[in-house]
Amino acid sequence: MIEDNKERALLVGVDTGEEVDFERSMEELKSLAEACNMRVVGLITQKMATINKALYVGTGKVAEIREFIVECEAQVVIFDNALSPSQMRNLQDALDMPILDRTTLILDIFAIRAQTREAKLQVETARLQYLLPRLVGMHEALSRQGGASGSMSNKGTGEKKLELDRRKIEHRISELRKELDAVEVDRQTQRKKRMNSRVPQVALVGYTNAGKSTVMNRMVEAYNGNEEKKVLEKDMLFATLETSVRTIETGDNKPFFLVDTVGFIHKLPHGLVKAFHSTLEEVRYADLLVQVVDFSDPQHRLQMDVTRETLKELGAGNIPMLIVYNKAESNMEELPHIHDKQIYMSAVNSVGIEELIDLIKQQVYANNKDVSFLFPYDKGSVVSYFMENATVLEQEYLENGVRLVVNCHKADVDKYSEYLFLTDT
């Protein structure tokens, strides 16, 4: 009975030979439809040298799609690429059926999953900007009622926003931008505080559903305890949209900020990247990127390529990176396995978490120095500072002060250079 409550979707794709893995793209489209609470009832593909500018598919294929719609009682047709406004209108007229494309589907999922005010504003902005030139062609798709597809219910951005006329939508987009600008001021303030603290920032990046949130939660559990708030971890595409920041206290005065970011995906709509720019911008300010890869996925190399290209688009392509091959349970007896700046692990089983933490600390604290200071007894506040913010290797009380051998930030060495304790060699 539950299955019958789901909207029945027919998927359509065109293989022009340009797609690295067309079958994989179609499989991912199916996962996206299911993430939007739809039931896929059919799949139609066509090989063509170029996309039909008017209908996306060939004219003969349109008739086949119409027949299949009747046969499988489809309620919506989803195309694997972004459709132009004219293609959307022509297909709407030819099929007399709600039409969605890959971009609209991803926007729908984001609308369902958005929880914070900022995420909702970002999703609505991207959605309205994409739909604006497609309003005529998407009329039926936007007004279909009662479907269990999340964004078509009362969740996310509502029907009333999508059915506004063009002028009102443009006005709404302008309002959203102003609200986002205000939110961005708060985000910049928080970011500035973190950067001024000298605590390194580490960002988890990677393909959607690779296990970033699981990695973050296992780190929090291992070093911060179970009382700290966890992020949502679920086996689905785009389970979380919010950028979450946690301070990982490693116990040796080498903490770091850990940032969980929005997952990437093949053909991620440019409008979403633009709308989520302030959120994704956290990646640009990271001292280290930790790319989480789903090692169990046969196409993980392609997913890594998508991640690399998206990072370039965000201006974060040159930030140092560790590669985490997660979900490597097939070789549990050999885990964790570390090679250079790569680690094979299983976050869900908490295997490799401590080793990953060590790798991160080696990277973000690589410029720290081991130095010896001699502080007069009236400089107790400075001694306390180093006890709280550096790794104390030795501590000795001498006649003229406290000698500390510490591993600390280079800036602290420069700041307190007058107290350096140099011995004859």
C-alpha positions as CSV (number, residue, x, y, z in Angstrom):
1,M,0.0,0.0,0.0
2,I,2.9,2.4,0.8
3,E,4.3,1.9,-2.7
4,D,0.9,3.0,-4.2
5,N,1.2,6.3,-2.4
6,K,4.4,7.2,-4.3
7,E,4.3,9.2,-7.5
8,R,5.0,7.0,-10.5
9,A,7.9,8.3,-12.5
10,L,9.2,7.4,-16.0
11,L,12.9,8.2,-16.7
12,V,14.2,9.3,-20.0
13,G,17.8,9.8,-21.1
14,V,19.8,10.4,-24.3
15,D,23.2,8.9,-24.9
16,T,25.2,11.1,-27.2
17,G,28.5,9.3,-26.4
18,E,29.8,12.4,-24.5
19,E,28.8,10.9,-21.1
20,V,31.6,9.1,-19.4
21,D,29.2,6.5,-18.0
22,F,25.7,7.0,-19.3
23,E,24.3,4.0,-17.5
24,R,25.7,5.2,-14.3
25,S,24.1,8.6,-14.8
26,M,20.7,7.0,-15.4
27,E,21.1,4.8,-12.3
28,E,21.8,8.0,-10.3
29,L,18.7,9.6,-11.8
30,K,16.7,6.7,-10.4
31,S,18.3,7.2,-7.0
32,L,17.4,10.9,-7.2
33,A,13.8,10.1,-8.0
34,E,13.6,7.6,-5.1
35,A,15.2,10.3,-2.8
36,C,12.2,12.5,-3.9
37,N,9.9,9.7,-2.7
38,M,8.9,8.6,-6.2
39,R,8.6,5.1,-7.6
40,V,10.4,4.5,-10.9
41,V,8.1,2.5,-13.2
42,G,10.1,2.6,-16.4
43,L,13.2,3.7,-18.2
44,I,13.5,4.9,-21.8
45,T,16.9,5.7,-23.5
46,Q,18.0,6.7,-26.9
47,K,21.3,7.0,-28.7
48,M,21.8,10.1,-30.7
49,A,24.7,12.0,-32.1
50,T,23.3,15.3,-30.7
51,I,20.4,16.3,-28.5
52,N,17.2,17.3,-30.3
53,K,17.0,21.1,-29.8
54,A,13.2,21.1,-29.9
55,L,12.3,17.9,-27.9
56,Y,15.5,16.7,-26.4
57,V,14.7,13.2,-27.8
58,G,13.9,12.3,-31.4
59,T,10.4,12.9,-32.7
60,G,9.8,9.1,-33.1
61,K,10.8,8.5,-29.5
62,V,8.1,10.9,-28.2
63,A,5.4,8.6,-29.5
64,E,7.1,5.7,-27.7
65,I,7.2,7.7,-24.5
66,R,3.5,8.4,-24.8
67,E,2.7,4.7,-25.2
68,F,4.9,3.9,-22.2
69,I,3.1,6.5,-20.1
70,V,-0.2,4.8,-20.7
71,E,1.2,1.3,-20.2
72,C,3.0,1.9,-16.9
73,E,0.5,4.6,-15.7
74,A,3.3,7.1,-15.2
75,Q,2.4,10.4,-13.4
76,V,5.5,12.3,-14.2
77,V,8.3,12.1,-16.8
78,I,11.9,12.9,-15.7
79,F,14.7,13.7,-18.2
80,D,18.3,13.1,-17.3
81,N,19.6,16.5,-18.4
82,A,18.6,20.1,-17.9
83,L,15.9,21.0,-20.4
84,S,15.8,24.4,-22.1
85,P,12.6,26.5,-21.7
86,S,11.5,25.6,-25.2
87,Q,12.2,21.9,-24.8
88,M,10.2,22.0,-21.6
89,R,7.2,23.6,-23.3
90,N,7.3,21.4,-26.4
91,L,7.5,18.2,-24.3
92,Q,4.7,19.4,-22.1
93,D,2.5,19.9,-25.2
94,A,3.6,16.7,-26.8
95,L,3.1,14.4,-23.8
96,D,0.4,16.3,-21.9
97,M,2.1,15.2,-18.7
98,P,4.1,16.9,-15.9
99,I,7.7,17.2,-17.0
100,L,10.8,17.4,-14.8
101,D,14.5,17.5,-15.6
102,R,17.5,16.4,-13.5
103,T,18.0,19.9,-12.2
104,T,14.4,20.4,-11.1
105,L,14.6,17.0,-9.4
106,I,17.7,17.9,-7.4
107,L,16.1,21.3,-6.5
108,D,13.0,19.4,-5.2
109,I,15.2,17.2,-3.0
110,F,17.0,20.2,-1.6
111,A,13.6,21.8,-0.9
112,I,12.5,18.8,1.1
113,R,15.8,18.5,3.1
114,A,16.4,22.1,3.9
115,Q,16.0,22.7,7.6
116,T,17.8,25.9,8.6
117,R,16.6,29.3,7.5
118,E,19.7,29.9,5.4
119,A,19.3,26.6,3.6
120,K,15.7,27.3,2.8
121,L,16.5,30.7,1.5
122,Q,19.3,29.3,-0.7
123,V,17.1,26.6,-2.1
124,E,14.2,28.9,-2.8
125,T,16.5,31.3,-4.6
126,A,18.0,28.6,-6.8
127,R,14.6,27.1,-7.5
128,L,12.9,30.4,-8.5
129,Q,15.9,31.5,-10.7
130,Y,15.8,28.1,-12.6
131,L,12.0,28.0,-12.9
132,L,11.5,31.7,-14.0
133,P,12.2,31.2,-17.7
134,R,10.4,27.8,-17.6
135,L,7.1,28.8,-16.0
136,V,4.9,28.2,-19.1
137,G,6.4,24.8,-19.9
138,M,6.4,23.6,-16.3
139,H,2.8,24.7,-15.4
140,E,1.5,21.2,-15.1
141,A,4.6,20.0,-13.2
142,L,4.3,22.8,-10.7
143,S,0.6,22.4,-10.1
144,R,0.2,18.6,-9.8
145,Q,-1.6,17.9,-6.6
146,G,-1.4,15.2,-3.9
147,G,1.8,13.5,-5.1
148,A,3.9,12.0,-2.3
149,S,6.9,13.7,-3.9
150,G,8.2,15.8,-1.1
151,S,8.4,19.2,-2.6
152,M,5.0,18.9,-4.1
153,S,3.4,18.7,-0.7
154,N,3.5,21.4,1.9
155,K,7.2,21.0,2.7
156,G,9.9,23.2,1.3
157,T,9.1,26.0,-1.0
158,G,5.3,26.1,-1.4
159,E,3.0,26.0,-4.4
160,K,2.1,29.7,-3.9
161,K,5.6,30.8,-4.6
162,L,5.9,28.8,-7.8
163,E,2.6,30.0,-9.2
164,L,3.4,33.7,-8.8
165,D,3.6,35.7,-12.0
166,R,7.0,36.6,-13.4
167,R,7.1,40.1,-11.8
168,K,6.3,38.8,-8.4
169,I,8.9,36.0,-8.7
170,E,11.6,38.5,-9.6
171,H,10.6,40.6,-6.6
172,R,10.7,37.5,-4.4
173,I,14.2,36.7,-5.7
174,S,15.3,40.2,-4.8
175,E,13.9,39.8,-1.3
176,L,15.6,36.5,-0.8
177,R,19.0,37.9,-1.9
178,K,18.7,40.7,0.8
179,E,17.9,38.1,3.4
180,L,20.8,35.9,2.4
181,D,23.1,38.9,2.5
182,A,22.1,39.5,6.1
183,V,22.7,35.8,6.9
184,E,26.1,36.0,5.2
185,V,27.1,38.8,7.6
186,D,26.5,36.5,10.5
187,R,28.4,33.6,8.8
188,Q,31.4,35.9,8.1
189,T,31.5,37.0,11.8
190,Q,31.5,33.4,12.9
191,R,34.2,32.5,10.4
192,K,36.4,35.5,11.4
193,K,36.2,34.4,15.1
194,R,37.4,30.9,14.1
195,M,40.2,32.2,11.9
196,N,41.4,34.5,14.7
197,S,41.6,31.7,17.1
198,R,44.6,30.0,15.3
199,V,42.7,26.7,15.5
200,P,43.1,25.0,12.1
201,Q,40.0,24.4,10.0
202,V,39.4,21.1,8.3
203,A,36.6,20.6,5.8
204,L,35.0,17.3,4.8
205,V,34.2,17.3,1.1
206,G,33.1,14.7,-1.4
207,Y,30.3,13.1,-3.3
208,T,26.9,12.9,-1.7
209,N,26.3,9.8,0.4
210,A,30.0,9.0,0.7
211,G,29.9,9.1,4.5
212,K,31.0,12.6,5.4
213,S,28.5,13.0,8.2
214,T,29.3,9.5,9.6
215,V,33.0,10.4,9.7
216,M,32.2,13.6,11.5
217,N,30.0,11.9,14.1
218,R,32.6,9.1,14.8
219,M,35.2,11.8,15.4
220,V,32.9,13.7,17.7
221,E,32.1,10.5,19.6
222,A,35.8,9.5,19.9
223,Y,37.1,12.8,21.2
224,N,34.3,15.0,22.4
225,G,31.9,12.4,23.9
226,N,28.4,11.4,23.2
227,E,26.9,14.5,24.7
228,E,27.8,16.8,21.8
229,K,25.2,17.2,19.1
230,K,25.6,14.9,16.1
231,V,24.8,15.7,12.5
232,L,22.2,13.6,10.5
233,E,23.7,10.5,9.0
234,K,21.5,8.5,6.6
235,D,22.0,6.3,3.6
236,M,20.5,8.6,1.0
237,L,21.5,11.3,-1.4
238,F,21.8,14.8,0.1
239,A,20.8,13.7,3.6
240,T,22.2,17.0,5.0
241,L,22.4,20.4,3.4
242,E,23.6,22.5,6.3
243,T,27.2,23.2,6.9
244,S,28.0,22.0,10.4
245,V,31.1,22.9,12.4
246,R,32.4,21.0,15.4
247,T,35.6,21.5,17.4
248,I,37.5,18.3,17.7
249,E,39.4,18.3,21.0
250,T,42.2,15.8,20.6
251,G,43.5,16.0,24.2
252,D,47.0,17.2,23.4
253,N,46.2,20.9,22.8
254,K,46.0,20.3,19.0
255,P,42.3,20.9,18.4
256,F,40.8,21.7,15.0
257,F,37.5,22.8,13.6
258,L,35.8,20.1,11.5
259,V,33.4,21.3,8.9
260,D,30.8,19.0,7.3
261,T,29.8,20.4,3.9
262,V,27.0,19.8,1.3
263,G,27.7,16.8,-0.9
264,F,28.5,17.1,-4.6
265,I,26.9,15.2,-7.4
266,H,27.3,14.6,-11.2
267,K,25.7,17.5,-13.1
268,L,25.2,19.5,-9.9
269,P,23.0,22.5,-11.0
270,H,25.1,25.6,-11.4
271,G,22.3,27.6,-9.8
272,L,22.6,25.5,-6.6
273,V,26.4,26.1,-6.5
274,K,25.8,29.8,-6.9
275,A,22.9,29.9,-4.3
276,F,24.9,27.8,-1.8
277,H,28.1,29.8,-2.4
278,S,28.2,31.4,1.0
279,T,27.8,27.9,2.6
280,L,30.2,26.2,0.3
281,E,32.6,29.1,0.7
282,E,33.6,27.6,4.1
283,V,35.7,25.1,2.0
284,R,37.8,28.0,0.6
285,Y,38.9,29.0,4.1
286,A,39.9,25.5,5.2
287,D,43.6,24.7,6.0
288,L,43.0,21.2,4.9
289,L,40.4,19.3,2.9
290,V,39.5,15.7,3.7
291,Q,37.8,14.1,0.7
292,V,35.6,11.3,1.8
293,V,35.2,8.6,-1.0
294,D,32.7,5.7,-1.1
295,F,35.2,3.0,-1.8
296,S,32.5,0.4,-2.2
297,D,31.1,2.2,-5.2
298,P,32.5,0.9,-8.5
299,Q,32.4,4.5,-9.9
300,H,34.2,6.1,-7.0
301,R,37.0,7.4,-9.3
302,L,34.4,9.3,-11.4
303,Q,33.0,10.7,-8.2
304,M,36.4,11.9,-7.2
305,D,36.7,13.7,-10.6
306,V,33.4,15.4,-10.0
307,T,34.6,16.5,-6.5
308,R,37.8,17.8,-7.9
309,E,36.1,19.8,-10.6
310,T,33.5,21.2,-8.2
311,L,36.3,22.3,-5.8
312,K,38.0,24.1,-8.7
313,E,34.8,25.9,-9.4
314,L,34.6,27.0,-5.8
315,G,38.2,28.3,-5.9
316,A,39.4,25.6,-3.5
317,G,41.4,23.4,-6.0
318,N,44.8,24.2,-4.5
319,I,44.1,23.5,-0.8
320,P,46.1,20.5,0.6
321,M,44.0,17.4,0.8
322,L,43.7,14.0,2.4
323,I,41.8,11.2,0.7
324,V,39.6,9.0,2.9
325,Y,38.5,5.8,1.2
326,N,35.5,5.1,3.4
327,K,33.2,2.0,3.3
328,A,36.2,-0.3,2.7
329,E,34.6,-3.1,4.8
330,S,35.4,-5.7,2.1
331,N,39.0,-5.7,3.5
332,M,38.2,-5.3,7.2
333,E,41.1,-7.5,8.3
334,E,43.5,-5.0,6.6
335,L,41.9,-1.8,7.9
336,P,42.9,0.8,8.6
337,H,45.5,1.0,5.8
338,I,47.5,4.2,5.4
339,H,49.5,5.1,2.3
340,D,51.0,8.6,2.0
341,K,48.0,11.0,2.3
342,Q,45.4,8.3,1.9
343,I,43.6,6.1,4.4
344,Y,41.3,3.1,3.8
345,M,38.8,2.9,6.7
346,S,35.3,2.1,7.8
347,A,33.6,5.0,9.6
348,V,30.4,3.1,10.3
349,N,32.5,0.6,12.3
350,S,34.7,3.3,13.8
351,V,37.7,1.7,12.2
352,G,40.4,4.2,11.3
353,I,39.1,7.2,13.1
354,E,42.1,7.6,15.4
355,E,44.5,7.1,12.5
356,L,42.6,9.7,10.5
357,I,42.8,12.2,13.4
358,D,46.6,11.6,13.5
359,L,46.9,12.2,9.8
360,I,45.0,15.4,10.1
361,K,47.1,16.7,13.0
362,Q,50.3,15.9,11.1
363,Q,49.0,18.1,8.2
364,V,47.5,21.0,10.0
365,Y,50.2,21.3,12.6
366,A,53.1,20.5,10.3
367,N,54.5,24.1,10.7
368,N,54.6,23.9,14.5
369,K,58.0,24.0,16.2
370,D,59.6,22.4,19.2
371,V,61.1,25.2,21.2
372,S,62.4,25.9,24.7
373,F,61.3,29.0,26.7
374,L,62.3,30.3,30.0
375,F,59.6,32.5,31.6
376,P,60.2,34.6,34.7
377,Y,57.8,33.7,37.6
378,D,55.9,36.9,37.1
379,K,54.9,35.7,33.6
380,G,52.5,33.1,35.0
381,S,49.8,34.2,32.5
382,V,52.1,33.4,29.6
383,V,52.9,30.0,31.1
384,S,49.2,29.3,31.4
385,Y,48.7,30.3,27.8
386,F,51.2,27.7,26.6
387,M,49.8,25.1,28.9
388,E,46.3,25.6,27.3
389,N,47.3,26.2,23.7
390,A,50.4,24.2,23.0
391,T,51.7,20.7,23.6
392,V,54.0,20.8,26.6
393,L,56.9,18.3,26.2
394,E,58.9,19.3,29.3
395,Q,58.4,21.5,32.3
396,E,61.1,22.5,34.8
397,Y,61.1,25.0,37.7
398,L,64.5,26.7,37.8
399,E,65.8,29.4,40.1
400,N,65.0,32.3,37.7
401,G,61.8,31.0,36.1
402,V,59.8,28.2,34.5
403,R,61.4,26.4,31.6
404,L,59.0,25.0,29.1
405,V,59.8,22.8,26.0
406,V,56.7,23.1,23.8
407,N,55.4,22.2,20.4
408,C,53.7,25.4,19.3
409,H,52.6,27.6,16.4
410,K,55.4,29.6,14.7
411,A,53.5,32.8,15.5
412,D,53.8,32.1,19.2
413,V,57.6,31.5,18.8
414,D,57.9,34.9,17.1
415,K,55.7,36.7,19.7
416,Y,57.6,35.3,22.7
417,S,61.1,35.1,21.1
418,E,62.6,37.2,24.0
419,Y,62.0,34.3,26.3
420,L,63.6,31.6,24.1
421,F,65.9,29.5,26.2
422,L,69.1,28.7,24.3
423,T,71.6,26.3,25.7
424,D,75.3,26.0,24.7
425,T,75.9,23.0,22.4
